[in-house]
């Protein structure tokens, strides 16, 4: 007992007890605290990589926190799908200010795009990058593809043309062609409403309806061209209108020229 009493009165007793207490608390916390899974660790690393790339590439226009600036809109709440669409089609990062950003060559890998998307998703809830089952038209029947055509004509053809060839819009903007657009980007455009496009929620247009629309577009774009000038696949009304104007106008010019030549001969 005397030994313990002397030890307790020693000058190093209190620091030693403090270190021992901290060690016990640390060991206890490591035992009872939840361990981060490998998937969570990978997600954390992906978000950190995405933030680094965002700070270097995107923050000059969208702000360091994605809050937006005079050069670019806020990204809070746009979701990962919007980032995957904009960067996956080469529209972002923008080369310069334009009335509408066109699709361009993609300069980032899909892993980098997904990393930035994962970081932006942490800024606010929004549409996620879809699973392939949400947009793949595999397994659709002819009736379902026909239904997709009806849905496309009712909701999309006014801007994109009867088979997705694209079309002009006011103020120097346009609905882009969908002929070479990936299915996942069509789905993401439907859900996020980029630029002039309206947003269609899952309540308004379920995933199955989007799949049918994509199936219709794939079927339409695979059809061979049996001849003639398609004029951008704008549809029979628009193409017929220009054919009428050019055809009748050309015949009128030829008829006028013939009449004048005949009059001079007399």
Buried (B, 14 or more C-beta within 10 A) or exposed (E): EEEEEEEEEEEEEEEEEEEEEEEEEEEEEEEEEEEEEEEEEEBEEBBEBBBEBBEEBBBEBBBEEBEBEEEBEBBBBBBBBBBBBBBBBBBBBBEEEEEBBEBEEBEBEEEBBBBBBBBBBEBEEBBBBBEEEBBBBEEBEEEBBBBBBEBBBEBBBEBBBBBBBBBEBEEEBBBBBBBEBBBBBBBBBBBBBBBEBEEBEBEEBEBEBBBBBBBBBBBBBEEEEEEEEEBBBBBEEBBEEEBEEEEEEEEEEEEEEEEEEEEEEE
